[in-house]
Amino acid sequence: MSESMPVAWHIGTRSPDNGGNCVEAGPILDGSGRVAVRDSKDRAAATLVYPAAGWSAFVSGIKHGEFG
């Protein structure tokens, strides 16, 4: 992902408040619907980018307990 591409980052709601194992995700603000995901402890590391449909399926799976 290009460093110049703006992302509206949000820390995961299940991440601890003490800065522990946190994941940040947010929409890429280019109108594509893609979502970027990164480790909040190492923001300079690789950022994963998911297409809108893939991210939606992942979130739906989490909500329905498919990964538990």
KAPEBEL-V269380 format. One record per residue. PHI is phi as a letter, one per 20 degrees, with the letter a starting at -180 (* if undefined). NEAR is the number of other C-alpha atoms within 12 Angstrom. Layout:
BEGIN
phi=PHI near=NEAR
phi=PHI near=NEAR
END
This chain:
BEGIN
phi=* near=19
phi=f near=14
phi=f near=13
phi=e near=9
phi=f near=20
phi=f near=17
phi=c near=26
phi=e near=18
phi=f near=22
phi=c near=21
phi=f near=23
phi=g near=21
phi=f near=12
phi=e near=15
phi=f near=18
phi=f near=13
phi=f near=12
phi=e near=10
phi=n near=16
phi=f near=15
phi=f near=18
phi=d near=22
phi=d near=26
phi=d near=28
phi=b near=28
phi=a near=28
phi=f near=27
phi=f near=28
phi=e near=16
phi=c near=16
phi=n near=13
phi=e near=16
phi=n near=20
phi=f near=26
phi=c near=33
phi=d near=35
phi=c near=30
phi=b near=28
phi=e near=24
phi=f near=24
phi=f near=17
phi=c near=16
phi=f near=18
phi=e near=12
phi=f near=13
phi=g near=16
phi=d near=25
phi=e near=22
phi=c near=25
phi=d near=24
phi=f near=20
phi=g near=19
phi=f near=15
phi=f near=16
phi=f near=22
phi=f near=17
phi=f near=15
phi=f near=18
phi=f near=19
phi=f near=14
phi=f near=14
phi=f near=14
phi=f near=12
phi=e near=11
phi=m near=10
phi=f near=11
phi=d near=10
phi=e near=7
END
